[in-house]
Amino acid sequence: MYIGKGKSMTNVEFNYVDLMNPVVQALKALGGSGTNEEIIVKVAEIANIPSDQLEILHNPKKGGMTEIEYRLVWTRTYLKIYGIIENSTRGVWALTEQGSTIEKVDE
């Protein structure tokens, strides 16, 4: 198991940095905005995340959030800080004007 920048000790191979471009691509594919669930599904498809990775829980003692969902929370947070996405409604994310013009995020 590789543990590098942003990696945890779980068996999930994707960290928040790895997911930045797939989130932008997912939002573009979804017409510029999407719900958390729509984004998760589209990112999993774009990044080819294996189903067994999608099922790993972040903290089984504290609820049902998966590790990928948890990492996508951080990915969206950083993309929001960078001005690439915004969330005007809880659980709904959209590309900003800047985000809709970029082809690739420099992680």
Secondary structure, DSSP 8 states (H G I E B T S, - for coil): ----TT--SSS----TTTTHHHHHHHHHHTTSEEEHHHHHHHHHHHTT--HHHHT-BS-TTT-S-BHHHHHHHHHHHHHHHTTSEEEEETTEEEE-HHHHH-S----
